[in-house]
Protein backbone atom coordinates (compact mmCIF):
# COMPACT_ATOMS: atom_id res chain seq x y z
CA UNK A 1 0.00 0.00 0.00
CA UNK A 2 2.86 2.36 0.85
CA UNK A 3 4.50 1.73 -2.52
CA UNK A 4 1.27 2.67 -4.26
CA UNK A 5 1.16 6.06 -2.55
CA UNK A 6 4.85 6.61 -3.25
CA UNK A 7 4.27 5.90 -6.93
CA UNK A 8 1.27 8.23 -6.97
CA UNK A 9 3.27 11.04 -5.31
CA UNK A 10 6.13 10.51 -7.75
CA UNK A 11 3.65 10.59 -10.69
CA UNK A 12 2.05 13.90 -9.73
CA UNK A 13 5.31 15.59 -8.74
CA UNK A 14 7.55 14.64 -11.67
CA UNK A 15 7.75 17.07 -14.60
CA UNK A 16 5.55 16.23 -17.57
CA UNK A 17 6.75 15.67 -21.10
CA UNK A 18 5.27 15.42 -24.56
CA UNK A 19 7.41 13.15 -26.70
CA UNK A 20 10.96 14.42 -26.52
CA UNK A 21 9.87 17.80 -25.16
CA UNK A 22 10.04 18.19 -21.39
CA UNK A 23 7.55 20.54 -19.75
CA UNK A 24 8.60 22.74 -16.79
CA UNK A 25 5.70 21.68 -14.56
CA UNK A 26 4.16 18.57 -13.04
CA UNK A 27 0.58 17.43 -12.69
CA UNK A 28 0.48 18.84 -9.16
CA UNK A 29 1.88 22.16 -10.33
CA UNK A 30 -0.65 22.25 -13.16
CA UNK A 31 -3.50 21.69 -10.72
CA UNK A 32 -2.27 24.21 -8.14
CA UNK A 33 -1.05 26.97 -10.45
CA UNK A 34 -3.62 26.82 -13.26
CA UNK A 35 -6.69 24.66 -12.69
CA UNK A 36 -7.35 25.65 -9.07
CA UNK A 37 -7.10 29.48 -9.60
CA UNK A 38 -9.35 29.28 -12.67
CA UNK A 39 -11.87 27.15 -10.75
CA UNK A 40 -11.87 29.62 -7.83
CA UNK A 41 -12.35 32.52 -10.26
CA UNK A 42 -15.28 30.74 -11.89
CA UNK A 43 -16.92 30.06 -8.52
CA UNK A 44 -16.47 33.70 -7.48
CA UNK A 45 -18.12 34.87 -10.69
CA UNK A 46 -21.10 32.60 -10.13
CA UNK A 47 -21.42 33.86 -6.55
CA UNK A 48 -21.30 37.49 -7.69
CA UNK A 49 -23.64 37.07 -10.68
CA UNK A 50 -26.80 36.25 -8.70
CA UNK A 51 -26.56 39.22 -6.24
CA UNK A 52 -25.83 41.47 -9.21
CA UNK A 53 -29.06 40.40 -10.91
CA UNK A 54 -31.03 40.93 -7.71
CA UNK A 55 -29.50 44.39 -7.29
CA UNK A 56 -30.45 45.36 -10.85
CA UNK A 57 -33.99 44.11 -10.27
CA UNK A 58 -34.32 46.35 -7.21
CA UNK A 59 -32.92 49.35 -9.05
CA UNK A 60 -35.29 51.56 -11.02
CA UNK A 61 -33.90 50.72 -14.47
CA UNK A 62 -35.69 49.56 -17.59
CA UNK A 63 -35.62 45.98 -18.73
CA UNK A 64 -33.60 46.89 -21.82
CA UNK A 65 -30.98 48.74 -19.73
CA UNK A 66 -30.80 45.84 -17.27
CA UNK A 67 -30.25 43.39 -20.11
CA UNK A 68 -27.53 45.63 -21.56
CA UNK A 69 -25.73 45.91 -18.20
CA UNK A 70 -25.81 42.13 -17.71
CA UNK A 71 -24.50 41.58 -21.23
CA UNK A 72 -21.59 43.97 -20.77
CA UNK A 73 -20.87 42.46 -17.35
CA UNK A 74 -20.70 38.97 -18.83
CA UNK A 75 -18.41 40.19 -21.60
CA UNK A 76 -16.11 41.88 -19.10
CA UNK A 77 -16.02 38.77 -16.88
CA UNK A 78 -15.15 36.55 -19.86
CA UNK A 79 -12.37 38.93 -20.90
CA UNK A 80 -10.91 38.97 -17.40
CA UNK A 81 -11.15 35.18 -17.20
CA UNK A 82 -9.40 34.78 -20.56
CA UNK A 83 -6.59 37.22 -19.68
CA UNK A 84 -6.15 35.54 -16.29
CA UNK A 85 -5.84 32.14 -17.97
CA UNK A 86 -3.16 33.50 -20.33
CA UNK A 87 -1.26 35.06 -17.41
CA UNK A 88 -1.39 31.81 -15.41
CA UNK A 89 -0.21 29.75 -18.38
CA UNK A 90 2.66 32.19 -18.97
CA UNK A 91 3.65 32.02 -15.31
CA UNK A 92 3.45 28.23 -15.41
CA UNK A 93 5.74 27.95 -18.42
CA UNK A 94 8.13 30.62 -17.15
CA UNK A 95 11.07 31.49 -19.37
CA UNK A 96 10.24 28.66 -21.76
CA UNK A 97 6.95 30.27 -22.82
CA UNK A 98 8.12 31.48 -26.23
CA UNK A 99 9.81 28.18 -27.00
CA UNK A 100 6.74 26.14 -26.14
CA UNK A 101 4.49 28.52 -28.06
CA UNK A 102 6.75 28.16 -31.09
CA UNK A 103 6.72 24.37 -30.75
CA UNK A 104 2.93 24.35 -30.48
CA UNK A 105 2.53 26.64 -33.50
CA UNK A 106 4.92 24.46 -35.50
CA UNK A 107 2.86 21.37 -34.65
CA UNK A 108 -0.42 23.08 -35.53
CA UNK A 109 1.04 24.46 -38.76
CA UNK A 110 1.91 21.05 -40.18
CA UNK A 111 0.00 20.53 -43.44
CA UNK A 112 -2.80 17.98 -43.42
CA UNK A 113 -3.96 18.82 -46.95
CA UNK A 114 -2.08 20.39 -49.85
CA UNK A 115 -3.44 21.16 -53.29
CA UNK A 116 -1.85 23.70 -55.64
CA UNK A 117 -1.47 26.94 -53.72
CA UNK A 118 -3.70 25.80 -50.87
CA UNK A 119 -2.15 24.44 -47.69
CA UNK A 120 -4.55 23.48 -44.89
CA UNK A 121 -3.33 22.72 -41.38
CA UNK A 122 -4.84 22.54 -37.91
CA UNK A 123 -3.88 26.19 -37.43
CA UNK A 124 -5.82 27.08 -40.58
CA UNK A 125 -8.91 25.31 -39.24
CA UNK A 126 -8.55 27.04 -35.86
CA UNK A 127 -8.24 30.45 -37.54
CA UNK A 128 -11.31 29.70 -39.68
CA UNK A 129 -13.53 29.53 -36.57
CA UNK A 130 -13.17 33.23 -35.58
CA UNK A 131 -13.41 34.17 -39.26
CA UNK A 132 -16.82 32.48 -39.54
CA UNK A 133 -17.93 34.09 -36.27
CA UNK A 134 -16.71 37.52 -37.43
CA UNK A 135 -18.39 37.07 -40.82
CA UNK A 136 -21.70 36.21 -39.12
CA UNK A 137 -21.40 39.27 -36.89
CA UNK A 138 -20.56 41.59 -39.80
CA UNK A 139 -23.41 40.20 -41.94
CA UNK A 140 -25.89 40.94 -39.12
CA UNK A 141 -24.57 44.50 -38.86
CA UNK A 142 -24.87 44.99 -42.63
CA UNK A 143 -28.43 43.62 -42.60
CA UNK A 144 -29.38 45.98 -39.78
CA UNK A 145 -27.93 48.96 -41.65
CA UNK A 146 -29.75 48.01 -44.85
CA UNK A 147 -33.02 47.59 -42.94
CA UNK A 148 -32.72 51.03 -41.39
CA UNK A 149 -31.56 52.88 -44.52
CA UNK A 150 -32.29 51.41 -47.94
CA UNK A 151 -35.01 48.81 -47.31
CA UNK A 152 -37.04 51.04 -44.99
CA UNK A 153 -37.34 53.64 -47.77
CA UNK A 154 -38.47 51.16 -50.40
CA UNK A 155 -42.17 50.52 -50.97
CA UNK A 156 -42.39 46.94 -49.72
CA UNK A 157 -44.30 45.27 -46.93
CA UNK A 158 -42.72 43.79 -43.83
CA UNK A 159 -42.73 40.21 -45.14
CA UNK A 160 -40.94 41.12 -48.38
CA UNK A 161 -38.45 43.28 -46.53
CA UNK A 162 -37.76 40.42 -44.09
CA UNK A 163 -37.13 38.00 -46.97
CA UNK A 164 -34.90 40.49 -48.82
CA UNK A 165 -32.83 41.32 -45.73
CA UNK A 166 -32.32 37.62 -44.99
CA UNK A 167 -31.13 36.92 -48.52
CA UNK A 168 -28.74 39.87 -48.33
CA UNK A 169 -27.44 38.65 -44.99
CA UNK A 170 -26.65 35.18 -46.35
CA UNK A 171 -25.01 36.71 -49.43
CA UNK A 172 -22.78 38.98 -47.31
CA UNK A 173 -22.04 36.07 -44.96
CA UNK A 174 -20.73 33.96 -47.85
CA UNK A 175 -18.74 36.93 -49.19
CA UNK A 176 -17.10 37.71 -45.82
CA UNK A 177 -16.22 34.04 -45.24
CA UNK A 178 -14.56 33.78 -48.66
CA UNK A 179 -12.59 36.99 -48.05
CA UNK A 180 -11.51 35.77 -44.61
CA UNK A 181 -10.41 32.38 -45.93
CA UNK A 182 -8.30 34.09 -48.57
CA UNK A 183 -6.55 36.08 -45.82
CA UNK A 184 -5.42 32.91 -44.01
CA UNK A 185 -3.84 31.51 -47.15
CA UNK A 186 -6.56 29.36 -48.72
CA UNK A 187 -6.57 29.49 -52.50
CA UNK A 188 -10.24 29.87 -53.39
CA UNK A 189 -9.80 28.40 -56.87
CA UNK A 190 -8.44 25.18 -55.39
CA UNK A 191 -11.16 25.29 -52.78
CA UNK A 192 -13.81 25.48 -55.49
CA UNK A 193 -12.35 22.38 -57.14
CA UNK A 194 -12.31 20.58 -53.78
CA UNK A 195 -15.91 21.55 -53.04
CA UNK A 196 -16.90 20.44 -56.54
CA UNK A 197 -15.41 17.00 -56.01
CA UNK A 198 -16.97 16.71 -52.57
CA UNK A 199 -20.28 18.05 -53.88
CA UNK A 200 -20.61 15.18 -56.32
CA UNK A 201 -20.45 12.63 -53.53
CA UNK A 202 -22.29 14.64 -50.91
CA UNK A 203 -24.98 15.75 -53.34
CA UNK A 204 -26.36 12.25 -53.71
CA UNK A 205 -26.75 11.91 -49.95
CA UNK A 206 -28.14 15.43 -49.44
CA UNK A 207 -30.60 15.61 -52.30
CA UNK A 208 -33.51 16.42 -50.01
CA UNK A 209 -31.54 19.05 -48.11
CA UNK A 210 -30.43 20.74 -51.33
CA UNK A 211 -33.98 20.61 -52.73
CA UNK A 212 -35.34 22.18 -49.54
CA UNK A 213 -32.60 24.84 -49.63
CA UNK A 214 -33.46 25.99 -53.15
CA UNK A 215 -37.17 25.73 -52.34
CA UNK A 216 -36.48 28.10 -49.44
CA UNK A 217 -34.89 30.56 -51.86
CA UNK A 218 -37.96 30.29 -54.09
CA UNK A 219 -40.21 31.04 -51.10
CA UNK A 220 -38.07 34.05 -50.15
CA UNK A 221 -38.29 35.44 -53.69
CA UNK A 222 -41.81 34.54 -54.88
CA UNK A 223 -43.45 34.60 -51.41
CA UNK A 224 -46.25 32.06 -51.82
CA UNK A 225 -46.45 32.22 -48.02
CA UNK A 226 -45.25 34.76 -45.48
CA UNK A 227 -45.03 34.96 -41.72
CA UNK A 228 -48.50 35.35 -40.20
CA UNK A 229 -50.42 33.72 -43.06
CA UNK A 230 -53.17 31.19 -42.31
CA UNK A 231 -52.50 28.22 -44.62
CA UNK A 232 -53.71 24.69 -45.25
CA UNK A 233 -51.00 22.25 -46.38
CA UNK A 234 -51.11 18.45 -46.29
CA UNK A 235 -54.48 18.61 -44.50
CA UNK A 236 -52.96 20.68 -41.67
CA UNK A 237 -54.26 24.19 -41.06
CA UNK A 238 -52.40 26.80 -39.05
CA UNK A 239 -50.39 30.02 -38.99
CA UNK A 240 -46.91 30.45 -40.45
CA UNK A 241 -44.53 31.36 -37.61
CA UNK A 242 -41.12 31.27 -39.28
CA UNK A 243 -39.68 30.72 -42.75
CA UNK A 244 -36.16 29.28 -42.88
CA UNK A 245 -33.92 28.18 -45.72
CA UNK A 246 -34.52 24.46 -45.15
CA UNK A 247 -37.95 24.26 -43.50
CA UNK A 248 -40.79 26.48 -42.37
CA UNK A 249 -42.52 26.45 -38.99
CA UNK A 250 -46.30 26.41 -38.63
CA UNK A 251 -48.51 26.43 -35.54
CA UNK A 252 -51.71 24.43 -36.03
CA UNK A 253 -55.14 25.35 -34.69
CA UNK A 254 -54.51 23.02 -31.74
CA UNK A 255 -51.22 24.84 -30.92
CA UNK A 256 -49.04 22.06 -32.31
CA UNK A 257 -45.80 23.01 -34.06
CA UNK A 258 -45.16 21.54 -37.49
CA UNK A 259 -41.78 21.69 -39.25
CA UNK A 260 -42.62 21.56 -42.96
CA UNK A 261 -39.82 21.02 -45.51
CA UNK A 262 -39.80 23.87 -47.99
CA UNK A 263 -39.86 21.46 -50.95
CA UNK A 264 -43.33 20.29 -49.92
CA UNK A 265 -44.60 23.87 -49.86
CA UNK A 266 -43.22 24.61 -53.32
CA UNK A 267 -44.21 21.28 -54.94
CA UNK A 268 -47.70 20.86 -53.43
CA UNK A 269 -50.87 22.90 -53.49
CA UNK A 270 -50.91 25.31 -50.55
CA UNK A 271 -54.24 26.83 -49.53
CA UNK A 272 -53.32 30.34 -48.37
CA UNK A 273 -56.30 32.03 -46.74
CA UNK A 274 -54.55 35.39 -46.46
CA UNK A 275 -52.31 35.57 -49.53
CA UNK A 276 -53.55 38.95 -50.80
CA UNK A 277 -56.73 39.55 -48.79
CA UNK A 278 -57.28 38.45 -45.19
CA UNK A 279 -61.06 38.53 -45.71
CA UNK A 280 -62.73 35.19 -46.40
CA UNK A 281 -66.26 33.84 -46.77
CA UNK A 282 -67.60 31.34 -44.27
CA UNK A 283 -70.42 29.02 -45.32
CA UNK A 284 -72.97 27.79 -42.76
CA UNK A 285 -74.98 24.96 -44.31
CA UNK A 286 -78.28 23.87 -42.79
CA UNK A 287 -81.30 21.80 -43.88
CA UNK A 288 -84.92 22.91 -43.46
CA UNK A 289 -88.10 20.91 -43.74
CA UNK A 290 -90.04 20.80 -47.00
CA UNK A 291 -92.97 22.30 -45.10
CA UNK A 292 -90.96 25.40 -44.08
CA UNK A 293 -91.63 28.85 -45.50
CA UNK A 294 -88.47 29.50 -47.56
CA UNK A 295 -88.98 33.26 -47.47
CA UNK A 296 -88.99 33.15 -43.68
CA UNK A 297 -85.91 30.87 -43.79
CA UNK A 298 -84.07 33.38 -45.94
CA UNK A 299 -85.03 36.29 -43.69
CA UNK A 300 -83.92 34.39 -40.56
CA UNK A 301 -80.54 33.50 -42.06
CA UNK A 302 -79.96 37.07 -43.22
CA UNK A 303 -80.66 38.28 -39.69
CA UNK A 304 -78.04 35.87 -38.35
CA UNK A 305 -75.46 36.90 -40.96
CA UNK A 306 -76.13 40.59 -40.35
CA UNK A 307 -75.44 40.27 -36.61
CA UNK A 308 -72.23 38.22 -36.98
CA UNK A 309 -69.59 40.12 -34.93
CA UNK A 310 -66.79 38.95 -37.25
CA UNK A 311 -68.38 40.06 -40.53
CA UNK A 312 -67.22 42.74 -42.95
CA UNK A 313 -69.57 45.64 -42.31
CA UNK A 314 -69.88 46.86 -45.90
CA UNK A 315 -70.50 43.42 -47.47
CA UNK A 316 -73.95 41.89 -47.05
CA UNK A 317 -74.45 38.17 -46.33
CA UNK A 318 -76.11 36.00 -48.98
CA UNK A 319 -78.46 33.01 -48.77
CA UNK A 320 -78.34 30.25 -51.39
CA UNK A 321 -80.85 27.40 -51.67
CA UNK A 322 -78.44 24.76 -52.74
CA UNK A 323 -80.23 21.43 -53.22
CA UNK A 324 -83.33 19.32 -52.58
CA UNK A 325 -82.20 16.36 -50.53
CA UNK A 326 -83.89 13.28 -49.13
CA UNK A 327 -84.64 14.76 -45.70
CA UNK A 328 -85.00 18.46 -46.51
CA UNK A 329 -83.80 21.49 -48.45
CA UNK A 330 -80.12 22.44 -47.99
CA UNK A 331 -79.55 26.17 -47.54
CA UNK A 332 -76.21 28.03 -47.33
CA UNK A 333 -75.54 31.25 -45.44
CA UNK A 334 -72.44 32.91 -46.91
CA UNK A 335 -70.90 35.63 -44.73
CA UNK A 336 -67.79 37.74 -45.32
CA UNK A 337 -65.50 38.01 -42.27
CA UNK A 338 -62.56 40.36 -41.75
CA UNK A 339 -59.82 37.90 -40.83
CA UNK A 340 -59.18 34.33 -41.93
CA UNK A 341 -57.84 33.57 -38.46
CA UNK A 342 -61.40 33.94 -37.09
CA UNK A 343 -62.85 31.47 -39.57
CA UNK A 344 -63.56 28.62 -37.15
CA UNK A 345 -64.86 30.90 -34.37
CA UNK A 346 -67.14 32.80 -36.75
CA UNK A 347 -68.44 29.54 -38.24
CA UNK A 348 -69.23 28.16 -34.79
CA UNK A 349 -70.99 31.40 -33.81
CA UNK A 350 -73.10 31.23 -36.97
CA UNK A 351 -74.19 27.63 -36.38
CA UNK A 352 -75.30 28.39 -32.83
CA UNK A 353 -77.22 31.52 -33.82
CA UNK A 354 -78.92 29.72 -36.72
CA UNK A 355 -80.19 27.09 -34.30
CA UNK A 356 -81.47 29.78 -31.90
CA UNK A 357 -83.10 31.84 -34.67
CA UNK A 358 -84.82 28.81 -36.18
CA UNK A 359 -86.12 27.82 -32.75
CA UNK A 360 -87.60 31.30 -32.20
CA UNK A 361 -89.13 31.37 -35.69
CA UNK A 362 -90.53 27.83 -35.53
CA UNK A 363 -88.45 26.62 -38.49
CA UNK A 364 -87.88 22.88 -38.36
CA UNK A 365 -84.44 21.39 -38.99
CA UNK A 366 -85.22 17.84 -40.19
CA UNK A 367 -83.31 14.76 -39.24
CA UNK A 368 -82.79 11.75 -41.56
CA UNK A 369 -85.86 9.54 -41.63
CA UNK A 370 -87.32 6.74 -43.73
CA UNK A 371 -91.07 6.31 -44.35
CA UNK A 372 -92.25 2.72 -44.79
CA UNK A 373 -95.53 2.30 -46.68
CA UNK A 374 -97.24 -1.17 -46.54
CA UNK A 375 -99.73 -1.83 -49.31
CA UNK A 376 -102.90 -3.88 -48.73
CA UNK A 377 -102.59 -7.51 -49.81
CA UNK A 378 -105.04 -10.45 -49.86
CA UNK A 379 -105.43 -12.67 -46.80
CA UNK A 380 -103.01 -15.58 -46.45
CA UNK A 381 -105.55 -18.29 -47.29
CA UNK A 382 -106.72 -16.53 -50.46
CA UNK A 383 -103.31 -15.77 -51.97
CA UNK A 384 -102.17 -17.77 -55.02
CA UNK A 385 -99.61 -20.53 -54.37
CA UNK A 386 -95.95 -19.68 -54.95
CA UNK A 387 -93.82 -21.59 -57.36
CA UNK A 388 -92.71 -24.87 -55.83
CA UNK A 389 -95.42 -24.96 -53.21
CA UNK A 390 -97.89 -27.86 -53.13
CA UNK A 391 -101.55 -27.27 -53.83
Secondary structure by P-SEA (a helix, b strand, c coil): caaaaaaaaaaaccccccccccccccaaaaaaccaaaaaaaaaaaaaaaaaaaaaaaaccccaaaaaaaaaaaaaaaaaaaaaaaaaaaaaaaccaaaaaaaaaaaaaaccccccccccccaaaaaaaaaaaaaaaaaaaaaaaaaaacccccccccaaaaaaaaaaaaaaaaaaaaaaaaaaacccaaaaaaaaaaaaaaaaaaaaaaaaaaaaaaaaaaccccccccccccccbbbbbccccccbbbbbccccccccccaaaaaacccccccccccbbbbbbbbbbcccccaaaaaaaaaaaaaacccccccbbbbbbbccccccbbbbbbbbbbccccaaaaaaaaaaaaaaaaaaaaccccccbbbbbbbccccccccccccccccc
